[in-house]
Amino acid sequence: MAVSIETKPGFSAGSPRMLFEGRYWASGHDYRVTPSGDRFVFIKETEQQAAPTQINIVQNWFEELKQRVPAGKK
């Protein structure tokens, strides 16, 4: 599923729309995006799994990262 979002002036989410048919294993970061950015690769499920009950959205994570690891540090 895909959802359009707006972050200004506040967070709002649009209506979900179908991206892929079937069941795919996509917990965590178990997917890849092609270098061109126009395709995804997922592992298709062979057994039924419980559907997730929530989704976590992290906004402004890059700003927090910059604060925690200032430029020039490794």
Secondary structure, DSSP 8 states (H G I E B T S, - for coil): -B--EE-SSS-EE---B----S-EE-STT-EEE-TTSS-EEEEE-SS-----S------SHHHHHHHHS-TT--
